[in-house]
């Protein structure tokens, strides 16, 4: 039995991409994009003392990282379309590693926020370029499997790196930030081993032939305005909203609603990441069995809604585990399949710009989600109390995202 047959038995048609050097390098680069928030999150509480600030101000470390990517992601995608994927990916890895690892050497909080901003700029050119490159290099079953396995690697990284960060923080608050230095050797490997993924015809210093900046922007906007593509891009915001809602209120549910320690909240996040990774790794097999992405995506949105709704009403940890597992299935299918559809529905010379817009929608949804849900809880709390307001708000989010998600998927696939 050959290795490729074994891989396809484990992960479905197209899983032979795991034997491809290009895909392996893209997955290595992808790890960096996945860990930007999860390395910092578990050590935030212990940073107030070294930085000499109050705990409430520590949240700015997350905002300083995420904010640049709202604009930076589509910009990085456009630059990658114009000048090539490889140079943008290498530069982004170096920025990400430099901004992140330098956090270990300062206690000036203004400098800390600036470095997180630099890291956020670096992030902007990692994930969208990796996704775009997969669309450039692979097609059909291989492309679907590659997107699923890439997303699976993200989920596994998000399960493993927080544990490393927590262990290193026990030695020194500085050490977890050194994990970001992994970007440097990966950038070296990409420089040496990755061939330029883009197949776009080029002339004059790598610019796409016959397309100036104005024409390029108009072409990207025209592509995004097509209902079948625009709806897919909007659909990316749905699982992102569910994701940030869960991350924001997971510990509140576990500690204040169910009366358990924060350790259980960490365990739920691990369950979510593992189910997410396992499901995404089977994306190629699922689409092959269902003859396309439409039905799996409908099922994924239903799973997200049911899982988040069950989590909102959960009376115990076992029920919460079941709910989180359901949400993980929805994430694993929706994110991997939607990104596959985006890269498949746009021409190579526009792919970076369009993928960038989709990833920017995800980040915008992540940024808006806590504001909307927080405002709703604050509005309901005086009359209902915090616990009831929390349950009702998350339940409404579950219903709204379920209905909205299915609606945009229908628009994206209608004839």
C-alpha positions in Angstrom: 0.0 0.0 0.0 1.5 3.3 -1.0 1.7 6.3 1.3 -0.7 8.4 -0.8 -3.3 5.7 -0.6 -2.9 5.6 3.2 -3.3 9.3 3.4 -6.4 9.3 1.3 -7.9 6.6 3.5 -7.3 8.7 6.6 -8.3 12.1 5.2 -10.2 11.5 2.0 -9.5 12.3 -1.7 -6.8 14.8 -2.3 -4.9 14.2 1.0 -1.8 13.3 -1.0 -1.0 17.1 -0.7 0.5 16.2 2.6 3.4 14.7 0.6 3.9 17.9 -1.3 6.8 20.2 -0.2 4.9 23.3 -1.2 1.9 22.4 1.0 4.2 21.5 4.0 5.9 24.9 3.8 2.5 26.7 3.6 1.3 24.8 6.7 4.5 25.8 8.5 3.8 29.4 7.7 0.2 29.1 8.6 1.1 28.0 12.2 2.3 31.6 12.9 -1.0 33.1 11.9 -2.9 30.7 14.2 -0.9 31.5 17.4 -0.9 35.3 17.4 -3.7 35.5 20.0 -3.6 32.2 21.8 0.0 32.5 23.0 -0.9 35.8 24.7 -4.4 35.0 26.0 -3.4 32.5 28.8 -0.6 34.8 30.2 -2.4 38.1 30.1 -3.4 38.1 33.8 0.2 37.8 34.9 1.4 40.8 32.8 -0.2 43.6 34.8 2.6 43.7 37.4 5.6 43.7 34.9 3.9 46.4 32.8 2.7 48.4 35.8 -0.9 48.7 34.6 -4.3 47.7 35.7 -5.9 44.5 34.4 -8.5 46.3 32.4 -5.9 47.8 30.2 -4.4 44.5 29.2 -7.2 43.9 26.7 -5.5 46.5 24.5 -2.8 43.9 23.7 -5.4 41.9 21.9 -7.0 44.9 20.1 -3.6 46.2 19.0 -2.9 42.9 17.4 -6.3 42.4 15.6 -7.0 46.0 14.5 -4.3 46.4 11.8 -5.5 43.3 10.0 -8.9 44.8 9.2 -7.2 47.0 6.6 -4.0 45.2 6.3 -5.4 41.8 5.1 -7.0 43.1 1.9 -4.0 45.3 1.3 -1.6 42.4 1.7 -3.7 40.3 -0.7 -3.6 43.1 -3.3 0.2 43.4 -3.0 0.5 39.6 -3.3 -1.5 39.7 -6.5 0.7 42.4 -7.9 4.2 41.4 -6.8 3.8 37.7 -5.9 2.9 35.5 -2.9 6.4 34.5 -1.8 7.9 37.9 -1.0 4.8 39.0 0.9 4.7 35.8 2.9 8.4 36.1 3.8 8.2 39.8 4.8 5.1 39.1 6.9 6.7 36.2 8.7 9.7 38.4 9.6 7.4 41.2 10.9 5.3 38.8 12.9 8.4 37.1 14.5 10.1 40.4 15.2 7.1 42.2 16.7 6.2 39.1 18.8 9.6 38.0 20.1 10.6 41.6 21.0 7.8 41.7 23.6 10.1 39.6 25.8 12.5 42.6 26.1 10.4 45.5 27.2 8.1 46.6 30.0 7.1 49.9 28.5 3.4 49.3 27.7 3.4 51.9 24.9 6.2 50.0 23.2 4.3 46.7 23.9 1.2 48.0 22.1 3.4 49.2 19.2 5.1 45.8 18.9 1.7 44.0 18.9 0.7 46.4 16.1 3.8 45.4 14.1 2.9 41.8 14.8 -0.6 42.4 13.6 0.7 43.9 10.3 2.7 40.7 9.9 -0.3 38.5 10.5 -2.1 40.4 7.7 0.2 38.9 5.1 0.4 35.3 6.4 -3.1 33.6 6.5 -4.6 35.3 3.4 -1.4 34.6 1.3 -1.3 30.9 2.5 -5.0 30.5 1.6 -4.5 32.3 -1.8 -1.4 30.1 -2.6 -3.4 26.9 -1.9 -5.9 28.1 -4.5 -3.1 28.9 -6.9 -1.4 25.5 -6.6 -4.2 23.0 -6.1 -7.6 22.2 -7.7 -10.6 20.1 -7.1 -10.3 17.4 -4.4 -6.7 18.4 -3.6 -7.7 22.0 -3.1 -10.6 21.0 -0.8 -8.3 18.7 1.2 -5.6 21.3 1.4 -7.9 23.9 2.8 -9.3 21.5 5.4 -5.9 20.3 6.5 -4.6 23.8 6.7 -7.4 24.8 9.0 -6.9 21.6 10.9 -3.3 22.6 11.5 -4.5 26.0 12.8 -6.8 24.3 15.3 -4.1 22.0 16.5 -1.7 24.9 17.0 -4.4 26.7 19.0 -4.7 23.6 21.2 -0.9 23.1 21.8 0.7 26.5 21.9 -1.3 27.8 24.9 0.0 24.9 27.0 3.5 25.8 26.0 2.9 29.5 26.9 1.5 28.6 30.3 4.4 26.3 31.1 7.0 29.0 30.1 5.1 31.7 32.0 5.7 29.7 35.2 9.4 30.3 34.6 9.2 33.9 33.5 6.6 36.2 32.0 9.1 37.0 29.2 9.5 33.4 27.9 6.1 32.8 26.2 6.8 35.7 23.8 9.9 33.9 22.5 7.6 31.3 21.0 6.9 33.8 18.2 10.6 33.5 17.1 9.6 30.3 15.4 8.6 32.6 12.5 12.3 33.3 11.7 13.4 29.7 10.7 10.1 29.2 8.9 10.7 32.3 6.9 14.1 30.9 6.0 12.6 27.6 4.9 10.0 29.4 2.8 12.8 31.5 1.1 14.8 28.4 0.2 12.2 25.9 -0.6 9.0 27.6 -1.8 8.5 28.3 -5.5 6.3 31.3 -6.3 2.7 29.8 -6.1 1.0 32.4 -8.3 0.5 31.4 -11.9 -0.6 35.0 -13.0 1.2 36.2 -16.2 3.8 38.8 -15.2 6.0 41.3 -16.7 8.2 44.3 -15.6 9.4 43.4 -12.2 6.7 40.9 -11.3 3.6 43.0 -11.9 0.6 41.3 -13.5 0.6 41.9 -17.2 -1.9 44.5 -18.6 -3.4 45.5 -15.3 -2.8 48.9 -13.6 -3.7 49.6 -10.0 -7.0 51.3 -10.9 -8.1 48.5 -13.2 -7.1 45.9 -10.6 -9.1 47.5 -7.8 -12.2 47.8 -10.1 -11.8 44.2 -11.1 -11.7 43.0 -7.5 -14.7 45.1 -6.5 -16.6 43.9 -9.5 -15.8 40.3 -8.5 -16.9 40.9 -4.9 -20.1 42.5 -6.1 -21.3 39.3 -7.8 -24.0 37.8 -5.5 -22.7 34.3 -5.5 -19.1 35.3 -4.5 -20.2 38.2 -2.2 -22.5 35.9 -0.3 -19.7 33.5 0.3 -17.5 36.3 1.7 -20.3 37.4 4.0 -20.8 33.8 5.1 -17.3 33.8 6.5 -18.4 36.4 9.1 -21.0 34.0 10.6 -18.7 31.3 12.1 -16.3 34.1 13.1 -19.1 35.8 15.1 -19.9 32.4 16.8 -16.2 31.8 17.5 -15.7 35.2 19.2 -18.9 34.8 21.2 -17.8 31.5 22.6 -14.2 32.7 23.4 -15.5 35.8 25.1 -18.1 34.1 27.4 -16.7 30.6 27.8 -15.1 31.4 31.2 -18.1 33.3 32.4 -20.4 30.4 31.7 -18.0 27.9 33.4 -17.2 30.0 36.5 -20.3 32.1 37.1 -23.1 30.0 35.6 -22.0 26.5 36.2 -19.8 27.1 39.2 -16.6 25.4 38.1 -13.0 26.6 38.1 -11.3 28.2 35.1 -9.5 24.9 34.4 -12.8 23.6 33.0 -13.0 26.6 30.7 -9.5 25.7 29.3 -10.6 22.1 28.9 -13.7 23.2 26.8 -11.4 25.2 24.6 -9.2 22.2 24.1 -12.2 20.1 23.2 -13.3 22.7 20.7 -9.9 22.9 19.0 -9.5 19.1 18.8 -13.0 18.6 17.3 -12.4 21.5 15.0 -9.1 20.1 13.8 -10.5 16.6 13.3 -13.5 17.8 11.3 -11.5 20.1 9.1 -9.1 17.3 8.2 -12.1 15.4 6.7 -13.4 18.3 4.6 -12.2 16.7 1.4 -14.0 13.4 2.2 -17.2 15.2 3.2 -17.5 17.2 0.0 -16.7 14.1 -2.1 -19.5 12.1 -0.3 -22.1 15.0 -0.7 -21.1 16.0 -4.3 -20.2 19.6 -3.4 -20.0 22.0 -0.5 -23.6 23.3 -0.3 -25.2 20.6 1.9 -22.1 20.4 4.3 -22.2 24.2 4.7 -25.9 24.2 5.5 -25.2 21.4 8.0 -22.2 23.3 9.4 -24.3 26.4 10.1 -27.0 24.4 11.8 -24.4 22.7 13.9 -23.0 26.1 14.9 -26.4 27.4 15.9 -27.5 24.2 17.8 -24.2 23.9 19.5 -24.0 27.6 20.7 -27.7 27.5 21.7 -27.2 24.3 23.7 -24.1 25.9 25.3 -26.2 28.9 26.3 -28.7 26.6 28.1 -26.3 24.0 29.4 -27.1 23.0 33.0 -23.8 21.1 33.5 -20.3 20.5 32.2 -21.2 17.3 30.3 -23.9 19.1 28.3 -21.4 22.0 27.7 -18.9 19.5 26.3 -21.6 18.1 23.9 -22.4 21.6 22.9 -18.8 22.6 22.3 -18.3 19.4 20.2 -21.2 20.4 18.0 -19.8 23.9 17.6 -16.4 22.4 16.7 -17.9 20.4 13.9 -19.5 23.5 12.5 -16.3 25.5 12.6 -14.2 22.7 11.0 -16.6 22.4 8.1 -17.6 26.0 7.6 -14.2 27.8 7.7 -12.4 25.3 5.6 -15.1 24.8 2.9 -15.9 28.5 2.6 -12.3 29.4 2.0 -12.1 26.7 -0.6 -15.1 28.1 -2.4 -13.7 31.6 -2.4 -10.4 30.6 -4.0 -12.3 28.5 -6.5 -14.7 31.2 -7.7 -12.2 33.9 -8.5 -9.4 34.2 -11.1 -5.8 33.8 -10.0 -4.9 37.4 -10.8 -7.6 38.7 -8.4 -7.4 35.9 -5.8 -5.2 37.6 -3.3 -7.4 40.7 -3.1 -10.6 38.8 -2.9 -9.3 36.4 -0.2 -8.0 39.4 1.7 -11.5 40.9 1.7 -12.9 37.7 3.1 -10.3 37.4 5.8 -10.9 41.1 6.7 -14.6 40.3 7.1 -13.7 37.6 9.6 -11.6 40.0 11.6 -14.3 42.7 11.5 -16.8 40.1 12.8 -14.4 39.2 15.5 -14.0 42.9 16.5 -17.7 43.7 16.4 -19.0 40.6 18.1 -17.9 41.4 21.7 -19.2 45.0 21.4 -22.7 43.8 20.3 -23.1 41.0 22.8 -21.6 43.1 25.6 -24.1 45.9 24.9 -27.0 43.4 24.8 -26.0 41.9 28.2 -25.6 45.3 29.7 -29.0 46.4 28.5 -30.8 43.2 29.8 -28.9 42.9 33.1 -30.8 45.5 35.2 -34.0 43.7 34.8 -33.0 40.0 34.4 -29.6 39.7 36.2 -26.3 38.9 34.6 -26.7 35.1 34.3 -30.1 35.2 32.6 -29.0 38.1 30.4 -25.9 36.1 29.4 -27.9 33.0 28.5 -30.5 35.0 26.5 -27.9 37.0 24.6 -25.9 33.9 23.6 -29.1 32.1 22.7 -30.2 34.9 20.4 -26.8 35.0 18.8 -27.1 31.3 18.1 -30.5 31.6 16.4 -29.5 34.7 14.4 -26.3 33.3 13.1 -28.0 30.0 12.3 -30.7 31.7 10.2 -28.3 34.2 8.7 -25.7 31.6 7.8 -28.2 29.3 6.0 -29.6 32.3 4.2 -26.3 33.5 2.8 -25.3 30.0 1.8 -28.6 29.7 -0.1 -27.8 33.0 -2.0 -24.3 31.8 -2.7 -25.5 28.6 -4.4 -28.8 29.6 -6.0 -28.9 29.2 -9.7 
